């Protein structure tokens, strides 16, 4: 047979564009497809993706299997012939929405950072804001990424990325019954506000009016400082 190229698949010779010898061999090295026929009935080919197709659709330069396993470049005799290697990425980027990577057999689609495959060919944006704690306060999802923002009255620390209140350093005011004290939450500065008390058990602060109020159990009275 002239003008064909032969390969032997489970007892069946498949010919493509090269000279076949009478014993079934070829003028090129014999190729073998890695899939074996496991389908009911004669003349069937088992795709790696599971479906069965007609044997005459193997190496017909069309992808009949979902995974393209019926058109492996080397086994179909194209890769061994100079300048005829098959790179599926050359045609319409392999159908990939972003990056197409050619493989020895077939190809695969890849996505840039911030995207993931939502099917075998299409990249979709990853919503990083679904990850708890990714931002200190507000997470804004972007195409291919995200950004963190702060609520009104707060600004972001450029070193830690944490949102902090705008204005004076926040502080904690507390009593140990004998004194009323204040400690800064950032610089840890420790200040004694009121001292030599008797038995202070309740404490409140009027921040806007800058007054402190406390109750003394020993004197049974409420006091104000400000």
Backbone bond lengths (Angstrom), bond angles and torsions (degrees), N, CA, C in turn:
res aa  C-N    CA-C-N  psi(-1)  N-CA   C-N-CA  omega(-1)  CA-C   N-CA-C  phi
1 X - - - 1.465 - - 1.529 107.75 -
2 X 1.331 118.76 130.18 1.452 122.59 -175.46 1.522 109.11 -112.72
3 X 1.343 116.07 148.48 1.457 120.78 177.16 1.508 113.48 82.54
4 X 1.326 117.42 19.89 1.464 120.25 179.11 1.509 110.20 -131.58
5 X 1.336 115.66 169.81 1.466 122.02 176.21 1.517 106.96 -130.13
6 X 1.334 116.91 127.95 1.464 120.43 -167.59 1.516 112.73 -104.13
7 X 1.313 115.07 143.50 1.446 122.28 170.41 1.511 108.32 -142.80
8 X 1.312 117.22 152.96 1.456 122.22 -174.28 1.513 108.62 -112.41
9 X 1.330 116.39 117.68 1.466 120.84 -178.49 1.518 109.10 -124.33
10 X 1.334 116.56 107.80 1.461 122.12 175.98 1.532 112.10 46.76
11 X 1.326 115.71 50.32 1.452 120.21 175.33 1.507 114.74 86.88
12 X 1.321 118.19 1.63 1.461 121.42 -179.03 1.519 108.63 -120.87
13 X 1.359 116.55 130.01 1.454 120.54 176.87 1.518 110.07 -86.57
14 X 1.335 115.51 131.59 1.450 121.51 178.64 1.516 107.15 -115.01
15 X 1.330 118.96 127.67 1.459 121.20 -171.59 1.518 111.04 -117.36
16 X 1.368 114.48 140.80 1.456 120.63 -178.42 1.528 110.16 -145.74
17 X 1.296 121.04 107.37 1.464 126.86 161.08 1.521 115.89 52.21
18 X 1.307 120.58 28.80 1.459 122.78 175.05 1.516 109.62 -145.70
19 X 1.306 116.34 169.73 1.455 121.55 -178.22 1.522 110.39 -80.22
20 X 1.341 116.73 124.80 1.458 121.45 176.99 1.520 108.69 -99.78
21 X 1.312 116.35 136.48 1.455 120.74 177.49 1.519 109.81 -83.31
22 X 1.323 115.05 164.43 1.465 119.88 -173.51 1.517 112.82 -64.71
23 X 1.348 116.61 -25.92 1.466 118.32 -179.02 1.521 112.04 -85.39
24 X 1.325 115.70 8.00 1.461 118.76 178.49 1.502 113.25 91.60
25 X 1.341 118.03 -4.52 1.456 119.45 178.55 1.519 109.12 -84.81
26 X 1.328 117.84 -177.71 1.451 121.29 -174.92 1.512 110.41 -132.61
27 X 1.327 115.89 162.29 1.451 120.28 174.67 1.523 111.26 -71.56
28 X 1.351 117.07 -11.31 1.452 122.73 171.29 1.528 107.82 -111.33
29 X 1.351 117.12 159.56 1.474 118.30 178.82 1.517 111.13 -55.95
30 X 1.331 115.00 141.40 1.462 121.10 -179.28 1.527 109.64 -65.33
31 X 1.310 118.69 136.61 1.451 120.94 178.79 1.519 109.48 -110.13
32 X 1.297 114.26 156.45 1.467 121.41 -178.84 1.514 108.74 -130.07
33 X 1.298 117.36 134.97 1.453 121.12 173.18 1.521 108.74 -84.41
34 X 1.331 116.00 139.99 1.461 119.04 -176.29 1.528 112.15 -72.37
35 X 1.325 117.93 -26.40 1.459 119.77 176.80 1.521 110.05 -74.91
36 X 1.306 116.32 144.20 1.463 120.61 176.10 1.520 107.92 -114.12
37 X 1.311 114.49 151.92 1.457 119.17 -177.71 1.523 109.92 -73.53
38 X 1.322 116.89 119.01 1.456 122.92 178.47 1.521 109.79 -131.15
39 X 1.311 116.26 26.82 1.455 121.00 -178.46 1.529 109.34 -104.71
40 X 1.321 115.46 151.57 1.459 119.71 178.94 1.520 110.09 -73.49
41 X 1.313 115.66 142.06 1.462 120.32 179.04 1.515 111.51 90.59
42 X 1.322 116.93 154.20 1.468 120.93 -179.20 1.525 111.38 -76.92
43 X 1.343 114.91 159.16 1.456 120.53 174.46 1.514 114.31 68.38
44 X 1.339 117.20 31.20 1.456 121.18 179.96 1.531 110.39 -115.10
45 X 1.320 116.40 150.93 1.463 122.52 178.88 1.529 108.88 -125.35
46 X 1.333 115.83 132.63 1.463 121.88 -178.82 1.531 109.49 -91.84
47 X 1.325 117.34 114.25 1.462 121.25 176.65 1.531 110.05 -72.28
48 X 1.316 115.90 151.40 1.463 118.54 176.02 1.526 111.16 -63.88
49 X 1.320 116.47 -27.89 1.461 120.41 178.49 1.519 112.73 -79.07
50 X 1.366 117.23 -1.06 1.457 120.46 170.39 1.506 116.74 111.63
51 X 1.324 118.56 -28.35 1.460 119.06 -175.90 1.534 111.16 -81.68
52 X 1.318 116.34 161.83 1.462 123.15 178.22 1.530 108.97 -108.17
53 X 1.333 115.43 137.57 1.459 120.48 177.31 1.520 108.85 -130.11
54 X 1.317 116.06 166.34 1.458 120.75 177.10 1.521 109.63 -67.14
55 X 1.331 116.47 141.07 1.458 121.47 -176.97 1.523 112.15 -61.65
56 X 1.330 117.50 -29.15 1.462 118.96 -178.84 1.530 112.65 -74.47
57 X 1.330 117.41 -3.52 1.459 120.67 175.48 1.522 112.24 -91.97
58 X 1.354 116.36 -6.53 1.455 120.81 178.66 1.526 109.05 -76.20
59 X 1.314 117.15 132.93 1.466 123.40 179.41 1.530 112.02 59.44
60 X 1.314 117.09 37.96 1.469 120.22 176.47 1.529 111.03 -102.91
61 X 1.344 115.29 15.23 1.458 123.17 178.00 1.531 112.51 64.81
62 X 1.317 115.88 23.91 1.457 121.84 172.98 1.525 108.47 -133.86
63 X 1.308 116.47 140.10 1.459 120.32 -178.26 1.524 109.42 -84.88
64 X 1.320 115.48 103.59 1.458 121.19 179.05 1.524 111.37 -96.21
65 X 1.342 117.28 -27.74 1.463 121.53 173.48 1.530 108.82 -82.68
66 X 1.312 116.50 148.42 1.455 120.65 179.62 1.521 111.61 -60.43
67 X 1.347 116.64 -35.99 1.455 120.24 -178.28 1.522 113.07 -95.53
68 X 1.332 117.75 3.79 1.458 121.01 179.07 1.512 114.78 73.74
69 X 1.350 117.44 14.50 1.469 119.81 -176.60 1.523 113.20 -71.11
70 X 1.333 118.05 -7.85 1.467 120.25 176.79 1.528 111.80 -86.09
71 X 1.359 117.16 -3.17 1.460 119.96 -178.53 1.532 112.11 -131.34
72 X 1.358 118.97 49.47 1.463 118.94 176.11 1.527 110.22 -69.43
73 X 1.332 117.07 129.64 1.463 120.96 -172.95 1.527 112.52 -58.85
74 X 1.327 116.86 -46.95 1.466 119.19 -176.89 1.522 111.21 -67.23
75 X 1.322 116.56 -47.32 1.460 119.96 -175.95 1.524 112.29 -69.31
76 X 1.318 117.38 -25.35 1.458 119.89 178.26 1.522 112.20 -86.54
77 X 1.312 117.04 4.77 1.454 120.64 172.42 1.500 115.21 84.08
78 X 1.344 118.09 3.25 1.448 119.26 -176.80 1.518 111.89 -83.02
79 X 1.348 117.24 -37.45 1.452 119.78 -175.38 1.515 112.20 -69.98
80 X 1.349 118.98 -24.99 1.456 120.99 -177.78 1.517 112.47 -83.44
81 X 1.340 117.15 -8.23 1.449 121.12 179.84 1.520 108.09 -100.32
82 X 1.340 120.47 125.92 1.462 122.27 -175.89 1.528 112.10 -53.62
83 X 1.358 115.14 136.93 1.461 124.84 175.45 1.533 113.83 68.63
84 X 1.335 117.80 5.57 1.454 118.76 -179.33 1.527 112.39 -113.90
85 X 1.352 117.52 15.34 1.459 120.04 176.56 1.524 110.07 -62.05
86 X 1.332 116.58 141.09 1.460 120.82 -175.76 1.524 109.62 -94.75
87 X 1.288 117.02 122.58 1.463 122.99 173.10 1.522 107.34 -121.16
88 X 1.326 115.65 100.95 1.462 120.21 -175.23 1.523 112.73 -61.86
89 X 1.333 116.90 -21.25 1.465 120.61 -178.45 1.525 112.45 -71.23
90 X 1.350 117.14 -16.68 1.461 119.97 179.95 1.524 112.00 -70.14
91 X 1.312 117.62 -25.93 1.461 121.95 -176.42 1.530 109.47 -102.25
92 X 1.314 116.05 110.04 1.471 121.84 175.95 1.529 112.17 54.55
93 X 1.345 115.51 33.24 1.472 121.08 179.46 1.525 112.12 55.91
94 X 1.354 116.37 28.68 1.458 120.73 -179.18 1.519 113.69 67.51
95 X 1.327 117.07 10.40 1.467 120.65 -175.69 1.516 113.03 82.10
96 X 1.352 117.08 3.69 1.465 121.09 -178.71 1.529 110.18 -77.86
97 X 1.306 116.31 142.95 1.463 120.12 179.72 1.521 111.93 -74.95
98 X 1.342 117.91 -24.76 1.461 120.75 -178.58 1.531 111.34 -128.91
99 X 1.333 117.98 -89.50 1.462 121.04 -174.97 1.528 110.73 -106.74
100 X 1.322 116.03 137.80 1.467 122.42 176.01 1.521 108.28 -116.07
101 X 1.332 117.90 127.90 1.469 122.18 179.02 1.517 109.33 -116.68
102 X 1.330 115.61 119.38 1.458 120.80 -179.56 1.526 109.89 -76.32
103 X 1.325 116.83 138.32 1.457 123.46 178.75 1.519 109.48 -116.26
104 X 1.322 116.55 169.52 1.463 120.15 176.41 1.522 110.23 -57.58
105 X 1.313 115.80 -41.53 1.463 121.26 174.95 1.525 107.53 -125.02
106 X 1.318 115.99 110.71 1.453 120.29 179.35 1.521 113.01 82.55
107 X 1.305 116.44 -152.83 1.458 123.20 -177.66 1.524 108.53 -159.72
108 X 1.314 116.22 172.16 1.452 120.05 175.67 1.521 110.16 -146.01
109 X 1.310 115.59 150.40 1.459 121.72 179.07 1.528 109.31 -93.93
110 X 1.310 115.91 142.07 1.456 121.88 179.90 1.522 109.83 -128.49
111 X 1.329 115.29 158.31 1.463 120.91 -177.56 1.526 110.24 -119.33
112 X 1.332 117.50 149.73 1.464 120.45 174.55 1.522 110.90 -72.97
113 X 1.323 115.97 171.74 1.464 121.06 179.21 1.524 110.10 -58.46
114 X 1.324 115.83 137.90 1.457 120.99 -179.53 1.514 114.03 91.09
115 X 1.346 116.83 -1.82 1.459 121.81 178.86 1.525 109.38 -127.14
116 X 1.338 116.89 160.52 1.449 122.66 176.18 1.525 108.91 -144.58
117 X 1.342 115.98 155.60 1.458 120.32 179.84 1.523 110.02 -72.10
118 X 1.330 116.27 125.38 1.460 120.20 175.81 1.527 110.51 -97.29
119 X 1.322 116.82 -15.32 1.462 123.36 166.17 1.530 105.01 -146.32
120 X 1.310 118.66 -163.16 1.464 119.78 -175.34 1.530 112.64 -74.63
121 X 1.333 118.71 -11.25 1.458 120.02 -173.76 1.530 114.98 -132.61
122 X 1.306 117.98 -18.05 1.461 121.08 -172.19 1.524 111.40 -109.05
123 X 1.340 115.96 130.49 1.458 121.61 178.24 1.526 109.88 -94.28
124 X 1.310 116.25 135.41 1.460 121.95 176.54 1.517 110.57 -121.23
125 X 1.310 116.43 153.29 1.457 122.00 -177.87 1.527 111.10 -67.37
126 X 1.335 116.39 138.26 1.462 122.01 173.90 1.531 108.27 -86.03
127 X 1.312 117.49 129.26 1.465 121.69 177.37 1.525 108.66 -89.55
128 X 1.336 116.26 89.20 1.464 120.64 -178.33 1.522 112.09 -63.80
129 X 1.337 117.62 -21.66 1.463 121.09 -177.81 1.527 112.49 -69.20
130 X 1.328 117.26 -10.01 1.460 120.46 175.89 1.527 111.48 -75.07
131 X 1.344 117.59 -13.17 1.461 121.48 179.08 1.527 109.30 -83.91
132 X 1.327 118.58 115.95 1.471 121.13 -177.72 1.524 111.68 -59.85
133 X 1.340 116.12 137.57 1.454 121.18 175.16 1.509 115.27 79.20
134 X 1.340 118.18 8.83 1.463 119.21 -178.08 1.526 110.71 -68.39
135 X 1.335 117.60 -27.16 1.467 122.93 175.58 1.523 109.57 -126.00
136 X 1.326 115.57 157.04 1.460 120.82 179.69 1.525 111.57 -67.04
137 X 1.354 116.83 -40.83 1.470 120.04 -178.92 1.528 112.24 -132.70
138 X 1.325 118.19 -68.18 1.467 122.09 -173.21 1.525 110.17 -115.96
139 X 1.341 116.59 130.75 1.466 122.31 176.87 1.526 108.46 -113.04
140 X 1.336 116.41 129.33 1.466 122.51 178.52 1.525 107.97 -114.98
141 X 1.331 116.85 115.96 1.463 120.54 179.84 1.527 110.11 -76.74
142 X 1.335 116.26 133.72 1.456 123.11 178.10 1.519 109.52 -120.70
143 X 1.314 117.36 164.20 1.454 121.41 177.26 1.524 108.92 -69.47
144 X 1.318 116.19 110.19 1.459 121.13 -179.24 1.511 114.29 85.49
145 X 1.323 118.64 8.49 1.459 120.58 179.87 1.520 111.71 -178.58
146 X 1.333 115.92 -157.00 1.463 121.45 179.90 1.526 108.46 -160.89
147 X 1.327 116.67 168.27 1.458 120.81 173.64 1.524 109.15 -143.14
148 X 1.326 115.56 152.65 1.459 121.73 179.89 1.530 109.34 -103.30
149 X 1.326 116.34 142.27 1.456 122.64 177.56 1.525 109.45 -133.30
150 X 1.330 115.14 165.57 1.463 120.88 179.76 1.525 110.53 -114.21
151 X 1.314 116.09 153.01 1.456 121.72 177.04 1.530 110.13 -69.74
152 X 1.333 116.04 164.21 1.458 121.09 179.29 1.525 109.82 -59.61
153 X 1.335 115.65 134.28 1.456 120.40 -178.11 1.513 113.37 92.46
154 X 1.342 116.27 1.25 1.463 120.99 178.75 1.523 109.11 -126.98
155 X 1.313 116.55 156.10 1.455 121.69 173.92 1.525 109.14 -136.49
156 X 1.339 115.86 154.77 1.456 120.41 -174.00 1.525 111.34 -87.97
157 X 1.305 116.11 132.64 1.458 121.89 172.92 1.520 108.27 -72.03
158 X 1.332 117.93 122.47 1.460 121.69 -174.72 1.522 112.72 -67.22
159 X 1.323 117.61 -21.81 1.461 120.87 -177.97 1.523 112.45 -90.78
160 X 1.319 116.80 -39.91 1.468 120.20 -175.88 1.525 113.12 -102.12
161 X 1.341 117.89 -18.99 1.461 120.55 -176.79 1.520 113.23 75.80
162 X 1.332 117.31 9.08 1.468 122.31 -178.20 1.526 109.44 -92.35
163 X 1.331 116.58 139.07 1.461 121.61 177.88 1.530 109.88 -79.26
164 X 1.335 115.80 129.56 1.458 121.23 179.73 1.522 109.63 -125.62
165 X 1.324 115.69 149.29 1.461 121.18 -178.70 1.522 110.57 -64.06
166 X 1.339 115.35 139.28 1.461 121.15 177.12 1.532 109.01 -79.50
167 X 1.332 117.59 138.69 1.463 121.16 178.91 1.513 111.13 118.70
168 X 1.328 115.34 -154.94 1.458 120.08 -177.28 1.527 111.73 -67.68
169 X 1.308 114.17 159.20 1.466 120.01 179.15 1.529 110.22 -60.86
170 X 1.319 118.36 130.65 1.470 119.93 177.14 1.528 110.75 -67.75
171 X 1.311 115.64 150.99 1.466 119.79 -178.06 1.521 110.49 -140.46
172 X 1.320 115.32 162.69 1.461 123.01 178.01 1.528 108.52 -114.53
173 X 1.331 116.73 124.88 1.464 122.27 177.96 1.527 108.18 -107.61
174 X 1.331 117.01 130.21 1.464 120.85 -175.93 1.530 110.15 -148.46
175 X 1.323 115.67 167.94 1.465 121.55 177.60 1.523 109.96 -127.84
176 X 1.339 115.46 147.64 1.466 121.58 173.63 1.531 110.51 -115.56
177 X 1.343 114.73 27.11 1.468 125.24 -178.24 1.536 112.19 81.09
178 X 1.335 118.46 -38.49 1.466 120.91 -177.13 1.526 112.40 -96.40
179 X 1.336 116.64 -25.44 1.468 121.41 -177.27 1.527 109.56 -141.03
180 X 1.357 115.04 160.81 1.462 121.72 169.07 1.526 106.83 -114.99
181 X 1.324 116.77 125.91 1.460 120.75 -172.49 1.529 111.13 -129.02
182 X 1.338 114.59 162.52 1.471 121.53 178.48 1.526 109.18 -134.57
183 X 1.345 115.85 137.54 1.463 120.80 177.06 1.528 108.67 -129.71
184 X 1.334 116.58 131.73 1.462 121.50 177.17 1.524 110.85 -72.65
185 X 1.339 116.67 137.84 1.462 120.33 -175.25 1.524 113.18 -83.18
186 X 1.332 117.89 -9.05 1.464 120.75 178.54 1.525 111.43 -108.00
187 X 1.327 116.46 -56.38 1.469 119.53 -178.56 1.530 113.00 -89.04
188 X 1.335 117.09 -7.10 1.473 122.71 178.85 1.531 112.17 61.78
189 X 1.307 116.54 29.76 1.464 119.97 177.95 1.528 109.65 -73.51
190 X 1.327 116.35 131.84 1.467 123.00 -172.24 1.530 109.26 -108.64
191 X 1.349 116.78 123.05 1.467 121.13 -177.05 1.532 109.48 -130.04
192 X 1.353 116.06 139.06 1.463 121.65 175.27 1.528 107.94 -97.27
193 X 1.342 116.99 117.74 1.463 121.54 -176.23 1.523 112.38 -89.07
194 X 1.333 117.37 -49.90 1.471 122.91 -179.86 1.523 107.49 -133.27
195 X 1.333 116.71 135.10 1.462 119.83 -177.80 1.528 111.44 -129.32
196 X 1.344 114.29 171.88 1.464 123.63 177.33 1.528 111.84 58.03
197 X 1.315 115.93 47.87 1.459 121.89 174.27 1.521 108.81 -91.21
198 X 1.322 117.07 171.29 1.460 120.72 -176.07 1.521 111.35 -97.91
199 X 1.344 116.87 -61.41 1.474 119.47 -175.73 1.539 109.39 -155.13
200 X 1.339 115.49 69.34 1.466 121.37 -177.55 1.527 109.62 -78.77
201 X 1.342 116.38 120.06 1.468 119.68 -176.19 1.519 112.99 -119.94
202 X 1.325 118.80 -12.43 1.465 121.84 179.79 1.518 108.50 -135.06
203 X 1.330 116.34 137.93 1.462 120.78 -175.18 1.521 109.68 -142.64
204 X 1.340 116.28 137.02 1.464 121.24 176.09 1.523 108.30 -143.24
205 X 1.350 115.50 159.38 1.461 120.12 -177.00 1.515 110.35 -132.27
206 X 1.333 115.60 136.28 1.463 123.15 170.78 1.526 105.89 -101.26
207 X 1.349 116.85 95.32 1.459 120.93 -172.67 1.524 110.94 -66.01
208 X 1.340 116.61 -44.07 1.465 120.07 -177.66 1.527 111.41 -65.12
209 X 1.332 116.42 -41.30 1.464 120.33 179.18 1.508 113.22 -86.88
210 X 1.329 117.11 -5.26 1.468 123.45 179.67 1.531 111.32 55.67
211 X 1.334 115.46 50.56 1.461 122.04 177.19 1.523 110.04 -125.23
212 X 1.338 114.85 148.45 1.458 122.07 173.03 1.527 108.56 -114.06
213 X 1.328 115.99 141.98 1.466 122.05 176.90 1.525 108.27 -128.05
214 X 1.336 116.52 138.37 1.459 119.47 176.44 1.528 110.79 -148.23
215 X 1.306 115.18 156.93 1.467 122.19 178.65 1.519 109.05 -110.52
216 X 1.326 115.52 136.97 1.465 121.47 179.72 1.527 108.31 -112.97
217 X 1.339 116.54 116.15 1.464 121.55 -177.56 1.523 111.77 -67.07
218 X 1.342 116.91 -33.73 1.462 119.85 -177.39 1.529 110.93 -70.35
219 X 1.324 116.18 -41.68 1.459 120.13 -178.04 1.524 112.55 -92.48
220 X 1.366 115.69 -8.43 1.462 121.65 178.86 1.532 111.03 52.68
221 X 1.346 113.92 53.13 1.459 119.82 -177.69 1.530 109.74 -149.80
222 X 1.354 115.16 162.03 1.465 122.31 176.16 1.524 108.08 -111.00
223 X 1.331 115.96 134.27 1.461 121.21 -175.93 1.531 110.27 -119.95
224 X 1.345 113.58 159.30 1.463 120.31 178.27 1.522 109.54 -129.21
225 X 1.356 114.63 142.05 1.464 120.20 176.41 1.523 107.83 -134.01
226 X 1.339 117.40 128.32 1.453 119.73 178.97 1.504 112.33 169.66
